[in-house]
Amino acid sequence: MTSGVYVVWLLLAVVGIGSVYFHATLSLAGQLLDEIAILWVLIAAAALWWPREFMPWPCKNMKKTHFRNFLGAAGVKISILAFAYPAINAFVLLAVAIPVTVVLVLQLKK
């Protein structure tokens, strides 16, 4: 088992803590903590397990480490953007979650 699995588990724990905090306080800070933690779980899982045949066209020729770095940089930029403009966070989360879910379903059908 790779150490990346432990990162995903840690991020899932952060999602749980963020969800508890958000639903207990219903504050904007709690909502951002919850949604950004979910976004980072999706990014970490995609960086670890994204199959080469489903790579987006700009990333087809990238090495796996470059793809992980690209996703990490995108995650940092999205997180900063989410704090600057909290209203678009849900749209960004959907834009990330839909492709990850589609790839998951296609992989499970194999």
Secondary structure by P-SEA (a helix, b strand, c coil): ccaaaaaaaaaaaaaaaaaaaaaacccaaaaaaaaaaaaaaaaaaaaccccccccccccccccaaaaaaaaaaaaaaaaaaaaacccaaaaaaaaaaaaaaaaaaaaaac
